[in-house]
Amino acid sequence: MKGFAVLAVIGILVVVGGFSVVGAESYQGYQVCVPCHNGRTAPDLRGLFSSADELIRTAKSVKDPMMRNIQQNDELLKAAAKDLGLK
């Protein structure tokens, strides 16, 4: 059980570290959302919003620390909305 906990922590650090080192800016739009918004870790975003403004407003209001870098990147949020076909 202890080994599983260690692996889980390492996995989380790799994901968070990847966003910190590479930065969300190197990804385009919805691609940065997919690893978490897969329907298991977080809800799939496809079909969930009716407008780009709604998606951006909702993303910025989320309290999850995993969203901090993304919340500060308006261009990435707009690109994600565009990828989802939102206007």
SETI-922165 format. One record per residue (C-alpha): residue in three letters; chain; x, y, z. Coordinates in steps of 0.25 Angstrom, whole numbers. Example, Ala and Ser with C-alpha at 12.3 -4.5 7.8 and 13.67 -1.06 7.14 Angstrom:
SETI-922165
<site resn="Ala" chain="A" X="49" Y="-18" Z="31"/>
<site resn="Ser" chain="A" X="55" Y="-4" Z="29"/>
This chain:
SETI-922165
<site resn="Met" chain="A" X="0" Y="0" Z="0"/>
<site resn="Lys" chain="A" X="11" Y="9" Z="3"/>
<site resn="Gly" chain="A" X="17" Y="7" Z="-11"/>
<site resn="Phe" chain="A" X="4" Y="11" Z="-17"/>
<site resn="Ala" chain="A" X="4" Y="24" Z="-9"/>
<site resn="Val" chain="A" X="18" Y="27" Z="-13"/>
<site resn="Leu" chain="A" X="15" Y="25" Z="-28"/>
<site resn="Ala" chain="A" X="2" Y="33" Z="-27"/>
<site resn="Val" chain="A" X="10" Y="45" Z="-21"/>
<site resn="Ile" chain="A" X="21" Y="43" Z="-32"/>
<site resn="Gly" chain="A" X="10" Y="43" Z="-43"/>
<site resn="Ile" chain="A" X="4" Y="56" Z="-38"/>
<site resn="Leu" chain="A" X="17" Y="63" Z="-37"/>
<site resn="Val" chain="A" X="20" Y="59" Z="-51"/>
<site resn="Val" chain="A" X="7" Y="65" Z="-56"/>
<site resn="Val" chain="A" X="8" Y="78" Z="-48"/>
<site resn="Gly" chain="A" X="23" Y="79" Z="-51"/>
<site resn="Gly" chain="A" X="20" Y="77" Z="-66"/>
<site resn="Phe" chain="A" X="11" Y="89" Z="-66"/>
<site resn="Ser" chain="A" X="21" Y="97" Z="-58"/>
<site resn="Val" chain="A" X="33" Y="94" Z="-66"/>
<site resn="Val" chain="A" X="27" Y="93" Z="-80"/>
<site resn="Gly" chain="A" X="16" Y="103" Z="-77"/>
<site resn="Ala" chain="A" X="2" Y="103" Z="-82"/>
<site resn="Glu" chain="A" X="6" Y="113" Z="-93"/>
<site resn="Ser" chain="A" X="13" Y="102" Z="-101"/>
<site resn="Tyr" chain="A" X="0" Y="94" Z="-103"/>
<site resn="Gln" chain="A" X="-12" Y="99" Z="-111"/>
<site resn="Gly" chain="A" X="-26" Y="101" Z="-107"/>
<site resn="Tyr" chain="A" X="-34" Y="88" Z="-102"/>
<site resn="Gln" chain="A" X="-22" Y="79" Z="-103"/>
<site resn="Val" chain="A" X="-17" Y="85" Z="-89"/>
<site resn="Cys" chain="A" X="-31" Y="81" Z="-84"/>
<site resn="Val" chain="A" X="-32" Y="67" Z="-88"/>
<site resn="Pro" chain="A" X="-23" Y="60" Z="-79"/>
<site resn="Cys" chain="A" X="-32" Y="63" Z="-67"/>
<site resn="His" chain="A" X="-45" Y="66" Z="-74"/>
<site resn="Asn" chain="A" X="-47" Y="52" Z="-78"/>
<site resn="Gly" chain="A" X="-60" Y="49" Z="-71"/>
<site resn="Arg" chain="A" X="-53" Y="41" Z="-60"/>
<site resn="Thr" chain="A" X="-43" Y="51" Z="-53"/>
<site resn="Ala" chain="A" X="-52" Y="63" Z="-57"/>
<site resn="Pro" chain="A" X="-64" Y="65" Z="-66"/>
<site resn="Asp" chain="A" X="-63" Y="64" Z="-81"/>
<site resn="Leu" chain="A" X="-65" Y="78" Z="-86"/>
<site resn="Arg" chain="A" X="-71" Y="75" Z="-99"/>
<site resn="Gly" chain="A" X="-85" Y="79" Z="-99"/>
<site resn="Leu" chain="A" X="-85" Y="85" Z="-85"/>
<site resn="Phe" chain="A" X="-85" Y="100" Z="-89"/>
<site resn="Ser" chain="A" X="-93" Y="108" Z="-98"/>
<site resn="Ser" chain="A" X="-83" Y="119" Z="-100"/>
<site resn="Ala" chain="A" X="-69" Y="123" Z="-99"/>
<site resn="Asp" chain="A" X="-72" Y="133" Z="-88"/>
<site resn="Glu" chain="A" X="-79" Y="123" Z="-80"/>
<site resn="Leu" chain="A" X="-67" Y="113" Z="-81"/>
<site resn="Ile" chain="A" X="-57" Y="124" Z="-78"/>
<site resn="Arg" chain="A" X="-65" Y="129" Z="-66"/>
<site resn="Thr" chain="A" X="-67" Y="115" Z="-61"/>
<site resn="Ala" chain="A" X="-52" Y="112" Z="-62"/>
<site resn="Lys" chain="A" X="-48" Y="124" Z="-55"/>
<site resn="Ser" chain="A" X="-57" Y="121" Z="-43"/>
<site resn="Val" chain="A" X="-52" Y="107" Z="-40"/>
<site resn="Lys" chain="A" X="-45" Y="106" Z="-27"/>
<site resn="Asp" chain="A" X="-36" Y="94" Z="-31"/>
<site resn="Pro" chain="A" X="-21" Y="98" Z="-30"/>
<site resn="Met" chain="A" X="-19" Y="89" Z="-43"/>
<site resn="Met" chain="A" X="-26" Y="100" Z="-51"/>
<site resn="Arg" chain="A" X="-18" Y="112" Z="-46"/>
<site resn="Asn" chain="A" X="-8" Y="113" Z="-58"/>
<site resn="Ile" chain="A" X="-20" Y="111" Z="-67"/>
<site resn="Gln" chain="A" X="-29" Y="122" Z="-60"/>
<site resn="Gln" chain="A" X="-18" Y="132" Z="-63"/>
<site resn="Asn" chain="A" X="-17" Y="129" Z="-78"/>
<site resn="Asp" chain="A" X="-28" Y="136" Z="-85"/>
<site resn="Glu" chain="A" X="-22" Y="132" Z="-99"/>
<site resn="Leu" chain="A" X="-22" Y="118" Z="-95"/>
<site resn="Leu" chain="A" X="-36" Y="118" Z="-90"/>
<site resn="Lys" chain="A" X="-41" Y="125" Z="-102"/>
<site resn="Ala" chain="A" X="-34" Y="115" Z="-111"/>
<site resn="Ala" chain="A" X="-40" Y="104" Z="-103"/>
<site resn="Ala" chain="A" X="-54" Y="110" Z="-105"/>
<site resn="Lys" chain="A" X="-51" Y="111" Z="-120"/>
<site resn="Asp" chain="A" X="-47" Y="97" Z="-121"/>
<site resn="Leu" chain="A" X="-60" Y="93" Z="-114"/>
<site resn="Gly" chain="A" X="-68" Y="101" Z="-125"/>
<site resn="Leu" chain="A" X="-72" Y="111" Z="-115"/>
<site resn="Lys" chain="A" X="-75" Y="126" Z="-119"/>
